C-alpha cells in the first residue's frame, strides 16, 4: 500500500485529556484505573473512567445525539486543534471528499439503560425524550461526527468488538485507494455502561484488581472508556520530521470460538503477517509491539504465542491496558495514538501493574519505560470471535524498508 499520513490525532482516556496529558501519564507510569464506582454498579473490579463527561453540553444543533458516548466524542473532537484540522481538510478537498469511519462496541447503550429506569409504570413505554437512532444506535457516533463537521463523504461504523477502531483504518484506506475520498476521520469511542460491566463480569473476565497483562497471575480485564480520532490523508511530498505514517494493515478472522481466540494465536499471527506483507517489511524491522494484552489467561497466552512464533523473543513489547484499562471498541484507535507518541517522542511505555512475567510466553516485555528512538511499531487489536487487526506505523524519516 501507499503510506498514509496521520496528519492530526488526539485522544481522551482515564489517563488524560489530549496528547499532552496522555503522554505525561505514560512518562510518569501513572495508571488511571480505580475501584469501580460507576453509576449503580456493585462489582468487585477496577475501571478507567474519564472525569467530567456528564458535564459536557452537546452542541445545540446536535442535541438529539446527547448521550455519554457522544459527549466524550465531542470532548475529543475539540482537543489539540483536531476540529480545525478537519475543517481545513474539508475546505481543501471538498466536504464530499472526507469520510468518517469510527469504531464502537456498545455505542450509547447507557442511554437505553437510563431510559428503562423511566419507563411508564403502567404501559412500560420508554420516555418520549429517548431517541434510539441518535444515541444507542451503533451509527450514532459516526453520524454525530459527520454532522458536526458538515461532511457529505462516505460514513460507516465498524463494530467488531475490540478490533473496531483499528479496522476503521482499513475501511478508510480502501476508500482512499479507490479514489472515492482524499481524507478520513477514523478512530473510535466507547464509554462505560452497566451492560458492559455486568456482561464481562458474568463471563468471569473482570479482575478484582487493576489488570496485570502478561503477569503469571493475571486474572482478568479492567474496563475503561476512551475516544480517539485521527485525520488520515494521502502522504504529501514534503513531510515534517515528526510525521507518522500508516504503512500496513493486517486483518484476519480465525473463527475459532465466539469469545475465545485460537489457543495458538493463529488468527493473531495471520493479522500481523498480513500487516508486514502490506508494508513490505520483515519481522526484524519492527522495533516495538503494542500488544492487545487484555490480562486474561487465554488472550495473553494466544497473542504471546503468535508474537513469539513470528518475531521471536527479541522485539520489545508491552500492553498499555494497565494504564488505560481495556477501552473495548476504542482500544485500537487509542493504542494507535500511543504508538504514534512512541514514534514521535521515543517513549516505549512499560506495562503497568505487571510484576511477574509469565515465563511460558517468552517475550521481551517491558516492565519499565524505555526511552530510545524507534522507527517502526506494530499495534494489535483482537476482538471476540477472532476479528483481528494489526497496524504498522512509522516515522516519516525512515518509513520505507
N, C-alpha and C positions, 0 to 999 in steps of 0.2 A: 504494500500500500504506500501511497504518498503520505509522508508525515503531515499531521495536522497540528496546528498551534493552539495551545491552551492560553489564549490571549489575556483572559481575565478569569479569576476564580475567587471564591470566598466560601466560608462555612461557619456554621454556629453549632456547637455541641456543648456538652456539660463541662468541657474544659475551657470554653471561652467563646466570645463573640468576635468573629472576624479573624483574619490571618494573624494579626499581632498577638492577640490573647492566646490563640491556639498554639502558636509557635512558642510563646513564653512558657506555657504549661508543659509542653513537650520538653523544653530545655531544662525545666526545673523538676522533671519527673513527677508532676503533680496529677493525680487522678481526680476525676470529677465524680466518682462513684460514692454513693451514700446509702444508708439503710432505707428501705422502701417506705415512703410516707405519701405516696401519690393517691390523691382523691380518697376513696373509701377502701382501698386495697389493704388487706390484712395478711401479708405474706412475709415469710422469713427469707428475704432476699435483698439484694442491692440493686439500685437503679442509677442511671445517669440522666438527670433532669436538667433542662435549660430553665433558668430562673427568669421570670418576667414575661413569659409567653402570654399569659392571660391578661396582661396589662396592655397588650398591643391593640390598637384600633385599626381594623381593616379599612382600607381606603373607601371613602363614602360611595363611590360609584360601583364598588365590588362588594357591597355589604351582604349580598346573598351568599357569598363564599365564606362567611365568618365561621371559622372553626379553629381548633388548636393547630391543626396541620397547616392551614393557610396563614395563620398568624406567624408561626415560626418561619414559614417560607417567605413572607413579606419582610420580616426582620432581616433575613439573609439577603434577599434581593437588594436591600438598601444599605448593605455593608460594603466597605472597601471600594466604593465607586463603581460597583458592578452594574447598577441600573443605568448609569451614564454610559457605560461601555456598550451595553445592549442597544440603547437608544441611538448611539453613534453608528453602530453596525447596521441598524435598520435604515438609517438615513443614507449610509454608504451603499448598501446592496439593494435596498428596497424592502418594504415590510413583508412582502410575499416571498422573499429570498432568505428569511431567517426562520428556522424551525425551532420547535420546542419538544424535547424528549426527556421526560422525567420518570424516575422510578419510585415506587412506593409499595408497601406490602398491605397495610391496613387503611391507608388514606385517613379520612376523617371519621372513623368508626366511633370515636369518643362522642361525637355529636349525636349519633344514634343512641348510644348508651344514656346520654343525658336526656334525650327526648323520651326514652322509655320510662324514665322516672316521673315524667309529667303526663303520662297517658290519662285519658279521660277515665275516671273510676268506673263509669257505667259501660260505655261503649268500647273502651280500650283504644280509642283512636289516638294517634300521635298528635302533638300540638300543631296548630296551624303554622307556626313560625319555623317548623322544621322542614328544611329543603334538602332532600336526599341527593339530588343531582349535582348540587354545587358544594356539598360538604363530604358526605360519606363516599360518594361515587369515586372509583379509582381514577377517573379522568379529571377530578376536581382540581388538583394541584397544577396539572398541565394546562387546563383551561384557564385557571386563575392567572398563571404566568403569561399565557398567550394574550389575554385581555389586558393585563397590567401594562404590557408594552405596546398594545395595539398592533400586534403582529397578525399576519394572514398566511404565513407559510405553513407547511405540514406540522402537525402536532400529534403526539401519541404518548400514552403511558405504558411503561413496561412494569408488570407486576409478576416477577419470577422469584418471589421471596427475597432472600438475602443477596442475590446477584443482580437485583433490579437496576440499581443506579450505576452498575458497571456496564451492563448490557446496553444501556442507552447510548454509550459511546459508539457501539457497533451500529445501532439504528441511525445515528447521525452520520457516521462515516459512509454508510451505504447511500444515504440521500445526497451527500456532497459528491461522492464518486459518480453518482448517476447524473449529476448536473442539475438536480432539482432545487438545491439551495446552495448558498455560499457560506453560511454560518449557522450555528445552532446553539441554543441554550440547553445544556444537558446537566444531569445531576439527579438528586432525589431528596425526598423528605419523608420521615416517619416520626410520629410523636407517640408519647406514652398513652396507653389506654388500658382499661380493665380486661378487654378481650385478649390482648397480647400477654399481659402479666399472668392472668389466670390460665390462659391457654398453654403457655410454656411451662407453667408450674404443674399443670395436670399431666404433661408429658414427662415430668420428672427431670426437666432440663435446666431449672434455675438453681443457682447455688446460694446457700445461706451466707456466703462470704463474697467479698469482691472477687470477681472472676480471676482465675490464675491460668492463662493459656500455657499449654505445653508443660505445666508442672506435673510431676508424677502423681500428685494428689488432686489434680483438677477434678472438679465435680459439678460443673455447670456454668451457665451464662449469667451475665448481668445485663439486663435490658436497658438500653439507652435511647435517647432521641436526638435527632440532628437534622439539619438541612445543609446541602452542599450544592453549589451551582458553578458551572464552568461555561465560558463562552468559547466555543470551538470554531476555528476558522481555518481556511486554507493557509498554508505557510507562505509568507511573503519572501521576496528575495533577500531582503535585509532583516536581520534579527538582532534583538538585544541579547547580550551575552548570557543573561539570566533567563532567557526564554525557555519554556518547557514544551516539548513536542510529544505527541502521541505517535509511537512507532508501530505498535502491533496490538491486535486484539485477538484473543482466542476464546472460542465458545465451544461448549460440549454439553451433552446430556447423557449421563451414564445410566439413567433409567433403572437403577438397581432396587430402590425402595422408596416409598412415599416420604419418609423422613430421615433415612439413614444413607450415608454415602457408601459407595463400594468400599469394602474393607481394605483393599489395596490402593484405593485412591485412583482408579483407572480413569474416571472421568476428569478428575482434577489434573492428572498428568496430561491428558489429551488437550485440555484447555491451555495449559502452559506451553505445551509443544506447539499448538496452533498459533499462539501469540509469537513465539520465537520464529516460526516459519514465516508468518506475515511480515515480521520485522527484518527478516533475513539475518538473524543473529544465532550464534551458538550459545549453549548454556553458560559457558565460561565468560561470556561478555556481559552477564548480568552481575551488578555489584551488590545489590540488596534486594531482598524479597519482603514485602509487607504481607505476612501470612493472614489467611482468613481467621485462623486461630480463635475459635469461639470459646475454648476451655471446656468442651465436653470430651469425654473419653474417646468416643468413636470418631468425631470430626477431626480432632487434632491428630489422632493416630493415622487416619486415612490421608490427610494432607501431608503429614510428615513423611510417610512412606513415598508418596508421589514426588515430593521435593527431593528426597534423597535419591530416588531412582533416576531422576532427570538431571539434577545438579550436583549430586554427591553431597558431602558434608562440609564443604569449604565455604559456600556462599553465605554471607551474613544475612540473618533474617530475624524477624520479631513480629509479634502481634501487638497492635496498639489498642486492643479492646480492653486491656486492663486499665487504660486511662479513660476511654470514652464509653465503655460498655458496648454491647452489640446493638448497633443502631438499625439493624434489620434492612429495610429497603433503602435506607440512606447510607449504608455502610460502604458500598462500592465507591460512591462519589466522595464521601468523606475521606476514605483512605487513599483515594487517588490524589486528593489535595494534600494530604500528609506526605505522600511520596513526592509531590511537586515541591513542597517546602524542603524536603530532604535534599533534593537536587539543587535547589537554589542556595541553601544555607549549609550544606554539608553536615547535616544533623541526622544521624541514624538513631531512632528512638529505641531505648531499651524496653523490654516487656515488663510492665509494672505488675506487682503482686506475685510474680513467679519467683520462687526461691530454690526449688529443687527440680531441675530439668528432668524430664522423662528420659532415661538413658537408652531406652529401646529405640527412640526415634532418631538419635544420632544426627543432630543438626547443629550448625554454628549459630545458636540462638543467643541474641544479645540480651543480657540481663541488665546491663547498664548502657547509658548513652555512649555513642562513639561519634567523634567529630572528625570527619575526613571528607574529601571531595569524592563524589560518586558521579558517574556519567550516565548509567542506565539502571533503572529499577523496574521491578515487576510487582504488581499487586494482585492478590487473589480474592475473589468473591464467589462463594459457593452457596447455593440455596437448596431448600427442601426439594426432594425428588431428583436431585442431581443436575440442577440447572447451573452450570459452571461458567465463569468468565474470568479471564486473566487479561490485564492491561500492561503494556510496556511503555514507560515514559522515559524521556532522556533529556539531558541538557542540549541546548541547540548547538553549542560549540563543537560537540562530537556526537552528533545524532546518528550518523550512519556508520555501519560496520566497515 
